[in-house]
């Protein structure tokens, strides 16, 4: 109680007002606060992958994956195992060739691309990736095509050199800036699949 009065007096002294400090009003009576309102319940997490199902029934994301594989088998003429590898490569969001990080770990996408290149229908799969996908899978398709069908590579590379869509890439430990596919074509062809 004394401190506010001294502060007011000191301010009036410093400002040269030499007046008596203003009277301190009694503290206001505390107002009753309303009871806290219960917060709205948080939205339920997406647990579709935990959906109840009968024994032997596949989860919905697996059903969608198999439906996509059936499309590739029926429309593109790929074998079922090749179609499953193509689906893995189609999930690529960045171009990553070679080891990643200090340990030089091979990514799952690169492993799928390497396994795809070893398939008997790899040329058809690579052509599908180059012509019917977008972004990084197109570059993986070119990478596979250069290994399994060198004669078809120049045509695919020329087509991709016209593509200006941006793709990110990782070189070792460094995430590179996004670059147009046209710029990355030579980078992919310079790193042959072994």
SEVEXKE-768039 format. One record per residue (C-alpha): residue in one letter; z, y, x. Coordinates in steps of 0.25 Angstrom, whole numbers, plus 5000, padded with zeros to 4 digits. Example, Ala and Ser with C-alpha at 12.3 -4.5 7.8 and 13.67 -1.06 7.14 Angstrom:
# SEVEXKE-768039
<code = A, Z = 5031, Y = 4982, X = 5049>
<code = S, Z = 5029, Y = 4996, X = 5055>
***
This chain:
# SEVEXKE-768039
<code = X, Z = 5000, Y = 5000, X = 5000>
<code = X, Z = 5003, Y = 5009, X = 5011>
<code = X, Z = 4991, Y = 5006, X = 5019>
<code = X, Z = 4981, Y = 5012, X = 5009>
<code = X, Z = 4989, Y = 5025, X = 5008>
<code = X, Z = 4989, Y = 5027, X = 5023>
<code = X, Z = 4974, Y = 5024, X = 5024>
<code = X, Z = 4971, Y = 5035, X = 5013>
<code = X, Z = 4981, Y = 5045, X = 5020>
<code = X, Z = 4974, Y = 5042, X = 5033>
<code = X, Z = 4960, Y = 5044, X = 5028>
<code = X, Z = 4965, Y = 5057, X = 5021>
<code = X, Z = 4972, Y = 5062, X = 5034>
<code = X, Z = 4959, Y = 5059, X = 5042>
<code = X, Z = 4950, Y = 5066, X = 5032>
<code = X, Z = 4959, Y = 5078, X = 5033>
<code = X, Z = 4963, Y = 5077, X = 5018>
<code = X, Z = 4978, Y = 5077, X = 5020>
<code = X, Z = 4980, Y = 5073, X = 5006>
<code = X, Z = 4990, Y = 5063, X = 5000>
<code = X, Z = 4984, Y = 5049, X = 5000>
<code = X, Z = 4979, Y = 5045, X = 4986>
<code = X, Z = 4989, Y = 5037, X = 4978>
<code = X, Z = 4987, Y = 5022, X = 4979>
<code = X, Z = 4984, Y = 5016, X = 4965>
<code = X, Z = 4992, Y = 5003, X = 4962>
<code = X, Z = 4984, Y = 4991, X = 4964>
<code = X, Z = 4976, Y = 4986, X = 4952>
<code = X, Z = 4981, Y = 4974, X = 4944>
<code = X, Z = 4974, Y = 4962, X = 4948>
<code = X, Z = 4964, Y = 4958, X = 4937>
<code = X, Z = 4964, Y = 4943, X = 4933>
<code = X, Z = 4951, Y = 4937, X = 4938>
<code = X, Z = 4944, Y = 4927, X = 4929>
<code = X, Z = 4944, Y = 4913, X = 4932>
<code = X, Z = 4933, Y = 4908, X = 4941>
<code = X, Z = 4921, Y = 4904, X = 4934>
<code = X, Z = 4916, Y = 4890, X = 4938>
<code = X, Z = 4903, Y = 4890, X = 4946>
<code = X, Z = 4891, Y = 4884, X = 4941>
<code = X, Z = 4890, Y = 4870, X = 4946>
<code = X, Z = 4881, Y = 4868, X = 4958>
<code = X, Z = 4867, Y = 4862, X = 4955>
<code = X, Z = 4867, Y = 4847, X = 4957>
<code = X, Z = 4861, Y = 4843, X = 4970>
<code = X, Z = 4847, Y = 4836, X = 4970>
<code = X, Z = 4851, Y = 4821, X = 4971>
<code = X, Z = 4838, Y = 4816, X = 4966>
<code = X, Z = 4838, Y = 4806, X = 4978>
<code = X, Z = 4851, Y = 4800, X = 4973>
<code = X, Z = 4845, Y = 4799, X = 4959>
<code = X, Z = 4850, Y = 4786, X = 4952>
<code = X, Z = 4840, Y = 4775, X = 4952>
<code = X, Z = 4839, Y = 4760, X = 4949>
<code = X, Z = 4839, Y = 4751, X = 4961>
<code = X, Z = 4826, Y = 4751, X = 4968>
<code = X, Z = 4821, Y = 4764, X = 4962>
<code = X, Z = 4817, Y = 4774, X = 4972>
<code = X, Z = 4822, Y = 4789, X = 4972>
<code = X, Z = 4812, Y = 4799, X = 4967>
<code = X, Z = 4809, Y = 4805, X = 4980>
<code = X, Z = 4805, Y = 4791, X = 4985>
<code = X, Z = 4796, Y = 4789, X = 4973>
<code = X, Z = 4789, Y = 4802, X = 4975>
<code = X, Z = 4787, Y = 4797, X = 4990>
<code = X, Z = 4781, Y = 4784, X = 4985>
<code = X, Z = 4772, Y = 4791, X = 4975>
<code = X, Z = 4766, Y = 4800, X = 4986>
<code = X, Z = 4764, Y = 4788, X = 4994>
<code = X, Z = 4757, Y = 4781, X = 4983>
<code = X, Z = 4748, Y = 4793, X = 4981>
<code = X, Z = 4744, Y = 4793, X = 4996>
<code = X, Z = 4741, Y = 4778, X = 4995>
<code = X, Z = 4732, Y = 4780, X = 4983>
<code = X, Z = 4726, Y = 4793, X = 4986>
<code = X, Z = 4725, Y = 4793, X = 5001>
<code = X, Z = 4723, Y = 4778, X = 5004>
<code = X, Z = 4735, Y = 4777, X = 5013>
<code = X, Z = 4744, Y = 4765, X = 5014>
<code = X, Z = 4758, Y = 4766, X = 5008>
<code = X, Z = 4765, Y = 4767, X = 5022>
<code = X, Z = 4756, Y = 4778, X = 5027>
<code = X, Z = 4758, Y = 4786, X = 5014>
<code = X, Z = 4773, Y = 4786, X = 5016>
<code = X, Z = 4771, Y = 4791, X = 5030>
<code = X, Z = 4761, Y = 4802, X = 5025>
<code = X, Z = 4772, Y = 4806, X = 5015>
<code = X, Z = 4782, Y = 4808, X = 5027>
<code = X, Z = 4772, Y = 4816, X = 5035>
<code = X, Z = 4769, Y = 4824, X = 5022>
<code = X, Z = 4784, Y = 4829, X = 5022>
<code = X, Z = 4782, Y = 4836, X = 5035>
<code = X, Z = 4786, Y = 4851, X = 5034>
<code = X, Z = 4784, Y = 4854, X = 5049>
<code = X, Z = 4775, Y = 4849, X = 5060>
<code = X, Z = 4784, Y = 4841, X = 5071>
<code = X, Z = 4777, Y = 4834, X = 5082>
<code = X, Z = 4785, Y = 4828, X = 5093>
<code = X, Z = 4800, Y = 4827, X = 5094>
<code = X, Z = 4809, Y = 4836, X = 5088>
<code = X, Z = 4822, Y = 4842, X = 5094>
<code = X, Z = 4828, Y = 4839, X = 5107>
<code = X, Z = 4828, Y = 4824, X = 5104>
<code = X, Z = 4813, Y = 4824, X = 5101>
<code = X, Z = 4815, Y = 4817, X = 5088>
<code = X, Z = 4802, Y = 4813, X = 5080>
<code = X, Z = 4802, Y = 4818, X = 5066>
<code = X, Z = 4801, Y = 4809, X = 5054>
<code = X, Z = 4787, Y = 4816, X = 5051>
<code = X, Z = 4782, Y = 4814, X = 5064>
<code = X, Z = 4786, Y = 4799, X = 5064>
<code = X, Z = 4779, Y = 4797, X = 5051>
<code = X, Z = 4767, Y = 4804, X = 5056>
<code = X, Z = 4767, Y = 4795, X = 5068>
<code = X, Z = 4769, Y = 4782, X = 5059>
<code = X, Z = 4758, Y = 4788, X = 5050>
<code = X, Z = 4748, Y = 4788, X = 5062>
<code = X, Z = 4751, Y = 4774, X = 5065>
<code = X, Z = 4746, Y = 4769, X = 5051>
<code = X, Z = 4732, Y = 4764, X = 5049>
<code = X, Z = 4729, Y = 4774, X = 5038>
<code = X, Z = 4734, Y = 4786, X = 5047>
<code = X, Z = 4721, Y = 4793, X = 5047>
<code = X, Z = 4721, Y = 4794, X = 5032>
<code = X, Z = 4735, Y = 4798, X = 5031>
<code = X, Z = 4733, Y = 4809, X = 5042>
<code = X, Z = 4721, Y = 4814, X = 5034>
<code = X, Z = 4729, Y = 4815, X = 5022>
<code = X, Z = 4740, Y = 4823, X = 5029>
<code = X, Z = 4730, Y = 4833, X = 5035>
<code = X, Z = 4722, Y = 4835, X = 5022>
<code = X, Z = 4732, Y = 4833, X = 5011>
<code = X, Z = 4745, Y = 4839, X = 5015>
<code = X, Z = 4750, Y = 4853, X = 5020>
<code = X, Z = 4758, Y = 4858, X = 5032>
<code = X, Z = 4764, Y = 4849, X = 5043>
<code = X, Z = 4759, Y = 4836, X = 5037>
<code = X, Z = 4744, Y = 4841, X = 5039>
<code = X, Z = 4747, Y = 4842, X = 5054>
<code = X, Z = 4754, Y = 4828, X = 5055>
<code = X, Z = 4741, Y = 4823, X = 5048>
<code = X, Z = 4733, Y = 4829, X = 5059>
<code = X, Z = 4742, Y = 4824, X = 5070>
<code = X, Z = 4741, Y = 4810, X = 5064>
<code = X, Z = 4726, Y = 4811, X = 5062>
<code = X, Z = 4724, Y = 4815, X = 5077>
<code = X, Z = 4730, Y = 4802, X = 5081>
<code = X, Z = 4723, Y = 4793, X = 5071>
<code = X, Z = 4710, Y = 4799, X = 5068>
<code = X, Z = 4706, Y = 4809, X = 5080>
<code = X, Z = 4692, Y = 4810, X = 5074>
<code = X, Z = 4698, Y = 4816, X = 5061>
<code = X, Z = 4707, Y = 4826, X = 5068>
<code = X, Z = 4697, Y = 4837, X = 5071>
<code = X, Z = 4694, Y = 4839, X = 5056>
<code = X, Z = 4708, Y = 4839, X = 5052>
<code = X, Z = 4712, Y = 4848, X = 5063>
<code = X, Z = 4701, Y = 4858, X = 5059>
<code = X, Z = 4706, Y = 4858, X = 5044>
<code = X, Z = 4721, Y = 4860, X = 5048>
<code = X, Z = 4717, Y = 4871, X = 5058>
<code = X, Z = 4713, Y = 4879, X = 5045>
<code = X, Z = 4727, Y = 4877, X = 5039>
<code = X, Z = 4736, Y = 4889, X = 5040>
<code = X, Z = 4748, Y = 4884, X = 5033>
<code = X, Z = 4760, Y = 4885, X = 5041>
<code = X, Z = 4768, Y = 4873, X = 5047>
<code = X, Z = 4781, Y = 4872, X = 5055>
<code = X, Z = 4782, Y = 4864, X = 5067>
<code = X, Z = 4793, Y = 4859, X = 5076>
<code = X, Z = 4791, Y = 4857, X = 5091>
<code = X, Z = 4803, Y = 4850, X = 5097>
<code = X, Z = 4815, Y = 4858, X = 5095>
<code = X, Z = 4807, Y = 4870, X = 5090>
<code = X, Z = 4803, Y = 4874, X = 5076>
<code = X, Z = 4790, Y = 4881, X = 5077>
<code = X, Z = 4786, Y = 4892, X = 5068>
<code = X, Z = 4777, Y = 4888, X = 5057>
<code = X, Z = 4762, Y = 4888, X = 5061>
<code = X, Z = 4749, Y = 4886, X = 5053>
<code = X, Z = 4744, Y = 4872, X = 5053>
<code = X, Z = 4731, Y = 4877, X = 5060>
<code = X, Z = 4739, Y = 4881, X = 5072>
<code = X, Z = 4747, Y = 4867, X = 5073>
<code = X, Z = 4734, Y = 4859, X = 5072>
<code = X, Z = 4732, Y = 4860, X = 5087>
<code = X, Z = 4747, Y = 4857, X = 5090>
<code = X, Z = 4746, Y = 4844, X = 5082>
<code = X, Z = 4734, Y = 4840, X = 5089>
<code = X, Z = 4740, Y = 4842, X = 5102>
<code = X, Z = 4751, Y = 4833, X = 5100>
<code = X, Z = 4744, Y = 4819, X = 5097>
<code = X, Z = 4751, Y = 4808, X = 5090>
<code = X, Z = 4756, Y = 4798, X = 5100>
***
